[in-house]
Amino acid sequence: MTSRTKAPALDLETKGDGSPVTIADRSAETLIRDLIAVAFRNDAILGEEFGEQSGSTGYRWVIDPIDGTVSFVHGVPLYGTILGLEKDNSPVGGVIVMPVLNELVWGAKGLGAWHETNLNAAGDAGSTSPARVSRQSRLDKATLVTTSLDYFEKVGLGTVYPRLQKSCAVMRGWSDCYGLLLVATGRADAVVEPLMKPWDVCGAVAIIEEGGGRCTDFAGARRFDSGNAVVTNGLLHEDLVALLKHQP
């Protein structure tokens, strides 16, 4: 069930879980699904807006058409599209596109991770360079990205937020796919999110891992259906997981 709100230009609605959705989210996912159906017609698809479509190849595309819809509807440019590719339920490729910022990162198992900037209208990059995570090994000097305190409170982890804040040098709300892109390109050291769906993180996994980092759930397992995620430069990973596991 959705309840319509007053935003006629965006056709904004609120989902049953309280998150916003617009006609742009649905139109973007429809377009991506149509393109996949032409190029890889037997692959499975999982999307945020239209659910799962079965396939027969062992590959599954995971779509977040607009990651950061709250940013999108408020005119904040820190939203993008995340597209992931799984093989036998394991992420093997992905791309994060930031259309307003004209940059993207992509990666695939065995092919490395790459950062493209100064994109033109056709999507061609003016500059391409390897995407590498940071080398910060000390949590007390790290920059950590998360969405907001209320996300932790919603899942009963309100006490974890101040512990993270005290453990890191800088904690900022550069949330959604922009935070993932910052870690992938070494501009932030870690992302901790207590509320994550598979489409929020799947597309980032190969990028981060090929760039030298790690992605797990709060328990330290490389799985992305747990509802949470820790994405780091690798050097900080065990310290962050230990902090998250410790409950007062």
Phi, psi and omega in degrees: 000142176230153176242129185283138176244172186274090174207068189301328182293330182255352186053051187284133175230166176244127180286171179299333179272005178092353181275149181277156174214144181234170175298332179293320177303310185291320180294320180295317180294321178300316179297314181297317178299318180296319180293319177296319181299328179284314187277328185220065195293342180258003178280151174281159179222136170234124180230154182297321188269330187236012171075208190253142174236126185287160178215181185232007187258347187091350177264144175222130176268135183240120192244126163244100190295318172225101176271118187100043181298326177300316176298316182302311184287342177262006178075019177271130190281010186265049175236162180195190178243134177244128177232121179245157176231125177251148170237117183051047175072010178244127180299130180233352180197160178184164177214142172237121182247128175251095192293324181285325180278352180057045175214158177210160169233145176215157178200158177209147183304122180084353182248000180084185178232143190222145181243121181244133182230172180054049180291140175267184185298334180274354181091005178281141185270139173281337181211136177229132179214159177299141175266118182231139177286168181287172178246021180287122183252354181252123181297325182286357175243007188271154171258118183247139182245135173209169184282297182191163180301322185296334176296319177294319181294326181297331181252017176076024181242033182301331180283344180287324184303308178295331177294318176298315182300319180285335184276339185250158178288319183222134175229122186227158181263042172280085196266184176058212188293338180294321176299319178297318178296322179297319177293317181299331184253011173079010181270344169224162188258336183199152170238132173235120181229121180278349178231101181221131172266162180307321182287344177286336190231336186307315183292343181272342192298306181297324179298310182295314183294319179292336178271002175106002184255192182223151175226126176214180168271184184296337179276355180090010180267140178279074176217153192229025175242018183274347180092002178210168182203146171238122181235120186221177174283003180092316182291333182261358194296310184297322179296318180291317178298319179298319179295319181289328179289330184282114178249130181293000000 
